[in-house]
Amino acid sequence: MGELLVRVASGDQVAFGELYDVTAPRVLGLITRVLVDRAQSEEVAQEVFLEIWQSATRFDSSKGRAISWMLTIAHRRAVDRVRAAQSGRERDLKVGIREFAVEYDDVAENAEIRIENERVRRALEGLTDLQRQAVTLAYYGGYTQSELAERLGIPLGTVKTRLRDGMTRLRNELGVAS
């Protein structure tokens, strides 16, 4: 096989045909084991033999056997194809996610928010002043129960009771099951 490759390096087309006939099954078999898909494997094999034809002058018999050199080219091409396919899928996924626009009606959403805010405001009016103060400071002011107790100058247990009772009444007013 080394002799055939040397003849291919000198541009001998007959030698290339013989080399192809002798090595194609092994080259295609290796590529198919890597790629699995037969059509892609045949395409990569064609690229491999084109590369062998174009770069046969780089083969050095002192560094190894011709078939090893050819199978190395085949393996590298097959792995490159796998990596290119994976990269393409990842790129498509990233682009798809970036370009995916969730359609929503901004006007309808704002209207729903205003309606819900009005419902909550009316429900808050159904609370006692102390409950409304605790709930408003906790949920709209972002205070913790301990911070509320300190801010209002009342025991922590009293804050917890006001919040619990206020939330229970809000749930009832808004018709939310607990």
Secondary structure, 3 states (H helix, E strand, C coil): CHHHHHHHHCCCHHHHHHHHHHHHHHHHHHHHHHHCCHHHHHHHHHHHHHHHHHHHHHCCHHHCCHHHHHHHHHHHHHHHHHHHHHHHHHHHHHHHHHHCCCCCCHHHHHHHHHHHHHHHHHHHHCCCHHHHHHHHHHHCCCCCHHHHHHHHCCCHHHHHHHHHHHHHHHHHHHCCCC
